[in-house]
Amino acid sequence: MLRYALIFFIVAIVAGVLGFGGFAGAMAGIAEILFYIFLVLLVVSLISGLLKKA
């Protein structure tokens, strides 16, 4: 999931450099959403791992 967030971020940067502002904003928004989903899943995974050991 983090890989997809990075891909969308890079596409947004390239689109922004080339002058596609609306498209770059959309890609940056998607990258941000994917990054937050990644963080939530990471925290859930860490908590479940700690509870499994206890």
Secondary structure as GFF3:
##gff-version 3
##sequence-region A 1 54
A	DSSP	alpha_helix	2	18	.	.	.	ID=ss1
A	DSSP	alpha_helix	21	53	.	.	.	ID=ss2
###
